[in-house]
Amino acid sequence: MSMITQALKPHRLRRFGDVLRREGPRVAIARARAPLRLLSTGQGQGALVPSGNVAVKSRYALGSVWSDLARKDAFHVTGAPAIVTGHRLVALIGDLNLPQCRKYRVEQMDELWSGLGVDYAFAHYEDVPRCREILQHATHLVLYRLRRCDLVSMYLYEARRLGIPVLYDIDDPLFSVSAYATYANMADLNTTLRQHFLDEAPLYLDVMNAADAQSFSTPGLADHAGRFSGRPAFVRRNFADRQTLDMGRAARAAAGNRGGGFTAALASGSRGHDADVDVAREGISEFLAARPDRRLLIIGTLDLARFPKSVQGQIDQRPFCDYPAYLKALALADCVLLPLADDPFNRCKSAVRAIDAASVGVPVIASPVGDLPEFVDDGRTGTMAKTPGDWRGAIEALAKAPKSLSEMGAAARRGLEARWSARSVFPVSDPALAAWVQG
Protein backbone atom coordinates (compact mmCIF):
# COMPACT_ATOMS: atom_id res chain seq x y z
CA MET A 1 0.00 0.00 0.00
CA SER A 2 1.43 3.41 -0.98
CA MET A 3 2.42 6.04 1.54
CA ILE A 4 -0.26 8.39 0.16
CA THR A 5 -2.98 5.76 0.61
CA GLN A 6 -1.81 5.13 4.18
CA ALA A 7 -1.66 8.85 4.98
CA LEU A 8 -5.17 9.45 3.63
CA LYS A 9 -6.85 6.75 5.69
CA PRO A 10 -10.03 8.13 7.32
CA HIS A 11 -8.83 7.69 10.90
CA ARG A 12 -5.68 9.72 10.19
CA LEU A 13 -7.61 12.45 8.40
CA ARG A 14 -10.13 12.67 11.27
CA ARG A 15 -7.35 13.03 13.82
CA PHE A 16 -5.54 15.64 11.71
CA GLY A 17 -8.80 17.58 11.22
CA ASP A 18 -9.58 17.52 14.93
CA VAL A 19 -6.16 18.91 15.86
CA LEU A 20 -6.39 21.47 13.04
CA ARG A 21 -9.74 22.82 14.30
CA ARG A 22 -8.81 22.98 17.94
CA GLU A 23 -5.09 23.82 17.96
CA GLY A 24 -4.29 25.34 14.57
CA PRO A 25 -2.28 24.36 11.50
CA ARG A 26 1.16 24.64 13.11
CA VAL A 27 0.44 22.04 15.79
CA ALA A 28 -1.48 19.80 13.38
CA ILE A 29 1.37 19.75 10.84
CA ALA A 30 4.00 19.20 13.54
CA ARG A 31 2.14 16.17 14.87
CA ALA A 32 1.74 14.70 11.40
CA ARG A 33 5.45 14.82 10.52
CA ALA A 34 6.71 11.86 12.53
CA PRO A 35 4.10 9.33 11.25
CA LEU A 36 4.66 10.57 7.69
CA ARG A 37 8.41 10.08 8.03
CA LEU A 38 7.84 6.49 9.13
CA LEU A 39 5.41 5.81 6.30
CA SER A 40 7.90 7.20 3.78
CA THR A 41 10.43 4.53 4.85
CA GLY A 42 7.89 1.73 4.83
CA GLN A 43 7.41 1.72 8.60
CA GLY A 44 4.30 2.31 10.68
CA GLN A 45 1.90 0.71 8.21
CA GLY A 46 -0.52 -0.30 10.91
CA ALA A 47 0.18 2.25 13.60
CA LEU A 48 -0.56 5.88 14.32
CA VAL A 49 2.57 6.51 16.39
CA PRO A 50 6.27 6.02 15.67
CA SER A 51 8.06 2.98 17.02
CA GLY A 52 11.68 2.25 17.84
CA ASN A 53 14.05 4.97 19.01
CA VAL A 54 12.69 7.85 16.97
CA ALA A 55 12.68 11.01 19.09
CA VAL A 56 9.10 12.25 19.36
CA LYS A 57 7.74 15.05 21.53
CA SER A 58 4.73 14.40 23.72
CA ARG A 59 1.42 15.58 22.30
CA TYR A 60 0.84 17.33 25.64
CA ALA A 61 2.67 20.50 26.69
CA LEU A 62 3.00 19.00 30.18
CA GLY A 63 4.14 15.59 28.94
CA SER A 64 7.85 16.04 29.68
CA VAL A 65 7.05 17.64 33.04
CA TRP A 66 4.89 14.69 34.04
CA SER A 67 7.60 12.19 33.07
CA ASP A 68 10.26 14.10 34.99
CA LEU A 69 8.10 14.34 38.12
CA ALA A 70 7.28 10.64 37.93
CA ARG A 71 10.98 9.70 37.73
CA LYS A 72 11.64 11.88 40.79
CA ASP A 73 8.75 10.23 42.69
CA ALA A 74 7.05 13.65 42.87
CA PHE A 75 4.13 13.11 40.51
CA HIS A 76 1.18 13.07 42.90
CA VAL A 77 0.45 16.07 45.12
CA THR A 78 -1.25 15.49 48.46
CA GLY A 79 -2.10 17.78 51.35
CA ALA A 80 -1.84 20.98 49.31
CA PRO A 81 -1.15 23.97 51.65
CA ALA A 82 -4.04 25.96 50.18
CA ILE A 83 -6.51 23.29 51.24
CA VAL A 84 -4.96 22.90 54.68
CA THR A 85 -4.94 26.64 55.43
CA GLY A 86 -8.48 27.19 54.18
CA HIS A 87 -7.48 29.43 51.26
CA ARG A 88 -9.64 28.93 48.17
CA LEU A 89 -8.88 29.84 44.57
CA VAL A 90 -11.27 28.84 41.80
CA ALA A 91 -9.55 28.59 38.41
CA LEU A 92 -11.79 28.60 35.34
CA ILE A 93 -10.51 27.32 31.99
CA GLY A 94 -13.02 27.69 29.19
CA ASP A 95 -13.98 28.62 25.67
CA LEU A 96 -14.09 32.42 25.89
CA ASN A 97 -14.79 33.14 22.22
CA LEU A 98 -18.47 34.11 22.64
CA PRO A 99 -18.70 37.61 24.19
CA GLN A 100 -22.07 37.14 25.91
CA CYS A 101 -21.08 33.75 27.33
CA ARG A 102 -17.76 35.13 28.49
CA LYS A 103 -19.51 37.96 30.32
CA TYR A 104 -22.23 35.96 32.03
CA ARG A 105 -20.47 32.66 32.74
CA VAL A 106 -16.85 33.75 33.19
CA GLU A 107 -16.14 37.39 33.99
CA GLN A 108 -19.02 38.02 36.38
CA MET A 109 -18.00 35.03 38.49
CA ASP A 110 -15.33 37.26 40.01
CA GLU A 111 -18.07 39.25 41.73
CA LEU A 112 -19.84 36.14 42.94
CA TRP A 113 -16.74 34.44 44.38
CA SER A 114 -15.20 37.61 45.84
CA GLY A 115 -18.42 38.14 47.78
CA LEU A 116 -17.80 34.76 49.38
CA GLY A 117 -14.14 35.44 50.16
CA VAL A 118 -12.89 33.15 47.39
CA ASP A 119 -10.15 34.15 44.94
CA TYR A 120 -10.83 33.66 41.24
CA ALA A 121 -8.82 33.47 38.01
CA PHE A 122 -9.71 32.46 34.46
CA ALA A 123 -8.07 31.71 31.12
CA HIS A 124 -8.98 30.74 27.58
CA TYR A 125 -8.27 27.05 27.13
CA GLU A 126 -5.88 27.69 24.20
CA ASP A 127 -3.69 29.99 26.33
CA VAL A 128 -1.61 27.11 27.68
CA PRO A 129 0.93 29.15 29.72
CA ARG A 130 -1.85 31.03 31.51
CA CYS A 131 -3.83 27.83 32.11
CA ARG A 132 -0.77 26.09 33.55
CA GLU A 133 -0.09 29.05 35.84
CA ILE A 134 -3.56 29.32 37.37
CA LEU A 135 -3.80 25.55 37.80
CA GLN A 136 -0.71 25.49 40.01
CA HIS A 137 -2.35 27.85 42.51
CA ALA A 138 -5.94 26.59 42.30
CA THR A 139 -7.89 24.65 44.85
CA HIS A 140 -10.84 24.05 42.47
CA LEU A 141 -11.02 23.87 38.68
CA VAL A 142 -14.01 24.89 36.55
CA LEU A 143 -14.10 23.76 32.92
CA TYR A 144 -16.51 25.95 30.99
CA ARG A 145 -18.19 24.98 27.72
CA LEU A 146 -15.39 22.63 26.64
CA ARG A 147 -15.40 19.54 24.45
CA ARG A 148 -12.94 16.68 24.47
CA CYS A 149 -9.62 17.50 22.81
CA ASP A 150 -5.94 17.07 23.74
CA LEU A 151 -5.73 20.37 25.63
CA VAL A 152 -8.79 19.66 27.76
CA SER A 153 -7.59 16.12 28.48
CA MET A 154 -4.27 17.61 29.61
CA TYR A 155 -5.93 20.07 32.01
CA LEU A 156 -8.10 17.32 33.47
CA TYR A 157 -5.08 15.08 33.94
CA GLU A 158 -3.11 17.87 35.60
CA ALA A 159 -6.02 18.62 37.94
CA ARG A 160 -6.08 14.96 38.99
CA ARG A 161 -2.31 15.02 39.53
CA LEU A 162 -2.70 18.06 41.77
CA GLY A 163 -5.68 16.62 43.60
CA ILE A 164 -7.99 19.46 42.52
CA PRO A 165 -11.76 18.79 42.33
CA VAL A 166 -13.29 19.62 38.96
CA LEU A 167 -16.61 21.30 38.12
CA TYR A 168 -18.03 21.43 34.59
CA ASP A 169 -20.11 24.52 33.73
CA ILE A 170 -22.29 25.02 30.66
CA ASP A 171 -25.16 27.28 29.55
CA ASP A 172 -26.57 25.46 26.49
CA PRO A 173 -27.37 21.77 25.89
CA LEU A 174 -24.38 21.34 23.59
CA PHE A 175 -24.04 17.80 24.92
CA SER A 176 -27.52 16.73 23.78
CA VAL A 177 -28.23 15.14 20.42
CA SER A 178 -31.93 15.10 21.28
CA ALA A 179 -31.99 18.87 21.95
CA TYR A 180 -30.06 19.69 18.78
CA ALA A 181 -32.07 17.35 16.55
CA THR A 182 -35.34 19.04 17.56
CA TYR A 183 -33.99 22.62 17.72
CA ALA A 184 -36.16 24.76 15.42
CA ASN A 185 -33.30 27.08 14.46
CA MET A 186 -31.27 24.15 13.09
CA ALA A 187 -33.57 24.06 10.04
CA ASP A 188 -31.86 27.15 8.63
CA LEU A 189 -28.40 25.53 8.71
CA ASN A 190 -26.98 23.42 5.91
CA THR A 191 -26.90 19.66 6.40
CA THR A 192 -23.13 19.58 6.95
CA LEU A 193 -23.30 22.10 9.79
CA ARG A 194 -26.31 20.40 11.36
CA GLN A 195 -24.47 17.08 11.40
CA HIS A 196 -21.39 18.77 12.83
CA PHE A 197 -23.33 19.97 15.89
CA LEU A 198 -24.87 16.54 16.39
CA ASP A 199 -21.48 14.85 16.15
CA GLU A 200 -19.92 17.28 18.62
CA ALA A 201 -22.47 16.53 21.38
CA PRO A 202 -20.78 13.35 22.71
CA LEU A 203 -17.46 15.21 22.96
CA TYR A 204 -19.01 17.75 25.34
CA LEU A 205 -20.62 14.99 27.35
CA ASP A 206 -17.25 13.24 27.70
CA VAL A 207 -15.81 16.25 29.53
CA MET A 208 -18.98 16.80 31.56
CA ASN A 209 -18.84 13.28 32.89
CA ALA A 210 -15.11 13.47 33.58
CA ALA A 211 -15.80 16.20 36.17
CA ASP A 212 -16.75 15.63 39.79
CA ALA A 213 -19.76 17.93 39.62
CA GLN A 214 -21.62 20.12 37.15
CA SER A 215 -23.26 23.55 37.14
CA PHE A 216 -25.91 24.89 34.79
CA SER A 217 -27.45 28.27 33.96
CA THR A 218 -31.09 27.22 34.42
CA PRO A 219 -33.11 24.54 36.21
CA GLY A 220 -34.38 23.39 32.80
CA LEU A 221 -30.84 22.77 31.58
CA ALA A 222 -29.94 20.96 34.80
CA ASP A 223 -33.00 18.71 34.43
CA HIS A 224 -32.14 17.94 30.81
CA ALA A 225 -28.53 17.16 31.70
CA GLY A 226 -29.75 14.76 34.37
CA ARG A 227 -30.78 12.39 31.57
CA PHE A 228 -27.16 12.16 30.48
CA SER A 229 -25.25 12.24 33.74
CA GLY A 230 -25.49 11.20 37.36
CA ARG A 231 -22.97 13.74 38.66
CA PRO A 232 -23.96 16.20 41.42
CA ALA A 233 -25.55 19.24 39.75
CA PHE A 234 -25.84 22.89 40.82
CA VAL A 235 -27.77 25.78 39.27
CA ARG A 236 -25.90 29.06 38.90
CA ARG A 237 -28.17 31.48 37.10
CA ASN A 238 -26.95 34.40 35.04
CA PHE A 239 -27.34 37.71 36.86
CA ALA A 240 -26.66 41.43 36.64
CA ASP A 241 -23.26 42.28 38.05
CA ARG A 242 -22.21 45.75 39.18
CA GLN A 243 -20.83 46.57 35.74
CA THR A 244 -24.14 45.72 34.05
CA LEU A 245 -26.14 47.76 36.54
CA ASP A 246 -23.81 50.77 36.19
CA MET A 247 -23.66 50.63 32.37
CA GLY A 248 -27.42 50.15 32.15
CA ARG A 249 -28.06 53.18 34.33
CA ALA A 250 -25.68 55.28 32.22
CA ALA A 251 -27.23 54.10 28.95
CA ARG A 252 -30.73 54.92 30.17
CA ALA A 253 -29.67 58.41 31.28
CA ALA A 254 -27.98 59.08 27.94
CA ALA A 255 -31.11 58.01 26.02
CA GLY A 256 -33.22 60.73 27.66
CA ASN A 257 -36.93 60.82 26.95
CA ARG A 258 -37.95 58.60 24.08
CA GLY A 259 -40.33 60.51 21.88
CA GLY A 260 -42.02 60.25 18.51
CA GLY A 261 -43.39 56.98 17.23
CA PHE A 262 -42.70 53.65 18.86
CA THR A 263 -39.60 51.47 18.57
CA ALA A 264 -39.42 47.79 19.44
CA ALA A 265 -35.96 46.19 19.64
CA LEU A 266 -35.00 42.64 18.83
CA ALA A 267 -31.46 41.35 19.53
CA SER A 268 -29.76 38.36 17.96
CA GLY A 269 -26.14 37.93 18.97
CA SER A 270 -25.45 35.00 16.65
CA ARG A 271 -26.67 33.51 13.39
CA GLY A 272 -29.57 31.09 13.22
CA HIS A 273 -32.37 32.63 15.30
CA ASP A 274 -34.88 33.26 12.53
CA ALA A 275 -37.06 30.34 13.65
CA ASP A 276 -37.42 32.04 17.03
CA VAL A 277 -38.46 35.30 15.37
CA ASP A 278 -40.98 33.39 13.24
CA VAL A 279 -43.02 32.96 16.44
CA ALA A 280 -43.70 36.71 16.46
CA ARG A 281 -42.96 37.75 12.87
CA GLU A 282 -46.58 38.06 11.70
CA GLY A 283 -47.61 40.09 14.75
CA ILE A 284 -44.58 42.38 14.46
CA SER A 285 -45.25 42.94 10.77
CA GLU A 286 -48.90 43.78 11.36
CA PHE A 287 -47.94 46.19 14.14
CA LEU A 288 -45.47 48.00 11.88
CA ALA A 289 -47.87 48.12 8.94
CA ALA A 290 -50.56 49.86 11.02
CA ARG A 291 -48.57 53.14 11.34
CA PRO A 292 -45.56 54.52 9.45
CA ASP A 293 -43.93 56.00 12.59
CA ARG A 294 -43.43 52.57 14.13
CA ARG A 295 -39.94 51.07 13.97
CA LEU A 296 -38.24 47.73 14.55
CA LEU A 297 -34.59 47.89 15.66
CA ILE A 298 -32.75 44.64 14.94
CA ILE A 299 -29.38 44.28 16.67
CA GLY A 300 -27.47 41.41 15.12
CA THR A 301 -27.95 38.94 12.28
CA LEU A 302 -31.49 38.22 11.17
CA ASP A 303 -32.85 37.75 7.65
CA LEU A 304 -34.81 40.92 6.76
CA ALA A 305 -36.15 39.24 3.63
CA ARG A 306 -38.40 37.13 5.84
CA PHE A 307 -40.37 40.27 6.72
CA PRO A 308 -42.91 41.62 4.19
CA LYS A 309 -41.41 44.11 1.75
CA SER A 310 -44.08 46.62 2.77
CA VAL A 311 -42.53 47.03 6.27
CA GLN A 312 -38.82 46.51 5.54
CA GLY A 313 -38.37 50.29 5.24
CA GLN A 314 -39.40 50.57 8.92
CA ILE A 315 -36.69 48.19 10.07
CA ASP A 316 -33.29 49.44 11.22
CA GLN A 317 -30.68 46.67 11.38
CA ARG A 318 -27.36 47.17 13.15
CA PRO A 319 -24.49 44.73 13.63
CA PHE A 320 -24.08 43.23 17.08
CA CYS A 321 -21.63 45.47 18.92
CA ASP A 322 -19.73 45.57 22.20
CA TYR A 323 -21.77 45.46 25.39
CA PRO A 324 -21.84 49.20 26.27
CA ALA A 325 -22.96 50.10 22.72
CA TYR A 326 -25.51 47.30 22.78
CA LEU A 327 -27.06 48.64 26.00
CA LYS A 328 -27.15 52.15 24.54
CA ALA A 329 -29.09 50.82 21.55
CA LEU A 330 -31.55 48.97 23.80
CA ALA A 331 -32.10 52.12 25.86
CA LEU A 332 -33.40 53.90 22.75
CA ALA A 333 -36.21 51.35 22.35
CA ASP A 334 -39.66 51.45 23.95
CA CYS A 335 -39.76 47.69 24.47
CA VAL A 336 -37.62 44.62 23.74
CA LEU A 337 -39.06 41.57 21.99
CA LEU A 338 -37.91 38.11 23.10
CA PRO A 339 -39.64 35.45 20.99
CA LEU A 340 -38.52 31.84 21.43
CA ALA A 341 -39.74 28.69 19.72
CA ASP A 342 -40.88 26.15 22.29
CA ASP A 343 -38.47 23.25 21.83
CA PRO A 344 -36.13 21.26 24.14
CA PHE A 345 -33.09 23.41 23.32
CA ASN A 346 -34.85 26.71 24.12
CA ARG A 347 -36.41 25.30 27.29
CA CYS A 348 -32.86 25.29 28.65
CA LYS A 349 -32.32 29.00 27.86
CA SER A 350 -31.60 31.63 30.49
CA ALA A 351 -33.08 35.13 30.73
CA VAL A 352 -29.95 37.10 29.74
CA ARG A 353 -31.73 39.19 27.09
CA ALA A 354 -34.37 40.17 29.63
CA ILE A 355 -31.61 41.03 32.12
CA ASP A 356 -30.02 43.31 29.53
CA ALA A 357 -33.33 45.07 28.86
CA ALA A 358 -34.13 45.49 32.54
CA SER A 359 -30.71 47.03 33.17
CA VAL A 360 -31.70 49.98 30.93
CA GLY A 361 -35.26 50.15 32.30
CA VAL A 362 -37.02 48.81 29.19
CA PRO A 363 -39.84 46.26 29.54
CA VAL A 364 -39.91 43.08 27.47
CA ILE A 365 -42.51 41.05 25.63
CA ALA A 366 -41.38 37.45 25.84
CA SER A 367 -42.33 33.89 25.04
CA PRO A 368 -42.98 31.78 28.16
CA VAL A 369 -40.01 29.50 27.40
CA GLY A 370 -36.88 28.65 29.36
CA ASP A 371 -36.16 30.87 32.37
CA LEU A 372 -38.08 33.87 30.98
CA PRO A 373 -41.28 33.17 32.99
CA GLU A 374 -39.16 33.15 36.15
CA PHE A 375 -37.70 36.57 35.34
CA VAL A 376 -40.68 38.42 33.83
CA ASP A 377 -43.49 39.35 36.21
CA ASP A 378 -46.32 39.27 33.65
CA GLY A 379 -48.18 42.59 33.59
CA ARG A 380 -45.80 44.32 36.01
CA THR A 381 -42.25 44.16 34.59
CA GLY A 382 -43.17 42.94 31.12
CA THR A 383 -45.64 40.85 29.14
CA MET A 384 -45.72 37.16 28.28
CA ALA A 385 -46.92 36.41 24.74
CA LYS A 386 -48.15 32.86 25.14
CA THR A 387 -49.13 32.21 21.51
CA PRO A 388 -48.06 33.63 18.12
CA GLY A 389 -51.41 35.43 17.98
CA ASP A 390 -50.61 37.37 21.19
CA TRP A 391 -47.69 39.34 19.80
CA ARG A 392 -49.41 42.15 17.93
CA GLY A 393 -51.87 42.80 20.75
CA ALA A 394 -49.06 42.82 23.34
CA ILE A 395 -47.03 45.40 21.41
CA GLU A 396 -50.13 47.50 20.65
CA ALA A 397 -51.06 47.56 24.35
CA LEU A 398 -47.67 49.00 25.30
CA ALA A 399 -47.68 51.48 22.41
CA LYS A 400 -51.03 52.87 23.50
CA ALA A 401 -50.13 53.19 27.20
CA PRO A 402 -46.89 55.19 27.59
CA LYS A 403 -47.41 55.56 31.34
CA SER A 404 -47.69 51.79 31.79
CA LEU A 405 -44.65 51.41 29.57
CA SER A 406 -42.58 53.68 31.81
CA GLU A 407 -43.84 52.03 35.00
CA MET A 408 -43.05 48.57 33.67
CA GLY A 409 -39.51 49.60 32.73
CA ALA A 410 -38.86 51.08 36.17
CA ALA A 411 -40.30 47.98 37.87
CA ALA A 412 -38.09 45.74 35.72
CA ARG A 413 -35.00 47.65 36.82
CA ARG A 414 -36.01 47.47 40.50
CA GLY A 415 -36.69 43.76 40.20
CA LEU A 416 -33.31 43.22 38.58
CA GLU A 417 -31.50 44.90 41.46
CA ALA A 418 -33.56 43.17 44.13
CA ARG A 419 -33.75 39.61 42.79
CA TRP A 420 -31.19 39.07 40.04
CA SER A 421 -27.89 40.53 41.26
CA ALA A 422 -25.03 38.95 43.18
CA ARG A 423 -26.18 40.78 46.33
CA SER A 424 -29.86 39.85 46.10
CA VAL A 425 -31.80 37.41 48.25
CA PHE A 426 -32.89 35.53 45.15
CA PRO A 427 -30.92 32.27 44.81
CA VAL A 428 -28.86 33.26 41.79
CA SER A 429 -26.41 30.58 42.84
CA ASP A 430 -27.25 27.31 44.54
CA PRO A 431 -25.84 27.54 48.10
CA ALA A 432 -24.57 24.00 47.64
CA LEU A 433 -22.15 25.30 44.98
CA ALA A 434 -20.57 27.69 47.49
CA ALA A 435 -20.44 24.88 50.03
CA TRP A 436 -18.69 22.66 47.49
CA VAL A 437 -15.88 25.22 47.20
CA GLN A 438 -15.76 26.39 50.81
CA GLY A 439 -16.24 23.05 52.53
Stockholm file with secondary structure:
# STOCKHOLM 1.0

chainA/1-439         MSMITQALKPHRLRRFGDVLRREGPRVAIARARAPLRLLSTGQGQGALVPSGNVAVKSRYALGSVWSDLARKDAFHVTGAPAIVTGHRLVALIGDLNLPQCRKYRVEQMDELWSGLGVDYAFAHYEDVPRCREILQHATHLVLYRLRRCDLVSMYLYEARRLGIPVLYDIDDPLFSVSAYATYANMADLNTTLRQHFLDEAPLYLDVMNAADAQSFSTPGLADHAGRFSGRPAFVRRNFADRQTLDMGRAARAAAGNRGGGFTAALASGSRGHDADVDVAREGISEFLAARPDRRLLIIGTLDLARFPKSVQGQIDQRPFCDYPAYLKALALADCVLLPLADDPFNRCKSAVRAIDAASVGVPVIASPVGDLPEFVDDGRTGTMAKTPGDWRGAIEALAKAPKSLSEMGAAARRGLEARWSARSVFPVSDPALAAWVQG
#=GR chainA/1-439 SS CCHHHHHTCHHHHHHHHHHHHHHHHHHHHHHHHHHHHHHHTTCCTTCSSCCTTCCCCCSSTTHHHHHHHHHTTCCSCCSCHHHHHTCCEEEEEECCCSHHHIIIIIITHHHHHHTTTCEEEEEETTCHHHHHHHHHHCSEEEEESCCCSHHHHHHHHHHHHHTCCEEEEESSCTTCHHHHHTCGGGGGSCHHHHHHHHHHHHHHHHHHHHSSEEEESSHHHHHHHTTTCCSCEEEBCCCBCHHHHHHHHHHHHHHCCCCSSEEEEEEESSSCCHHHHHHHHHHHHHHHHHCTTEEEEEEECCCGGGSCHHHHTTEEEECCCCHHHHHHHHHTSSEEEECCCCSTTGGGCCCHHHHHHHHTTCCEEECSCTTHHHHCCBTTTEEECCSGGGHHHHHHHHHTCHHHHHHHHHHHHHHHHHHSBTTSSSCSBCHHHHHHHHC
#=GC SS_cons         CCHHHHHTCHHHHHHHHHHHHHHHHHHHHHHHHHHHHHHHTTCCTTCSSCCTTCCCCCSSTTHHHHHHHHHTTCCSCCSCHHHHHTCCEEEEEECCCSHHHIIIIIITHHHHHHTTTCEEEEEETTCHHHHHHHHHHCSEEEEESCCCSHHHHHHHHHHHHHTCCEEEEESSCTTCHHHHHTCGGGGGSCHHHHHHHHHHHHHHHHHHHHSSEEEESSHHHHHHHTTTCCSCEEEBCCCBCHHHHHHHHHHHHHHCCCCSSEEEEEEESSSCCHHHHHHHHHHHHHHHHHCTTEEEEEEECCCGGGSCHHHHTTEEEECCCCHHHHHHHHHTSSEEEECCCCSTTGGGCCCHHHHHHHHTTCCEEECSCTTHHHHCCBTTTEEECCSGGGHHHHHHHHHTCHHHHHHHHHHHHHHHHHHSBTTSSSCSBCHHHHHHHHC
//
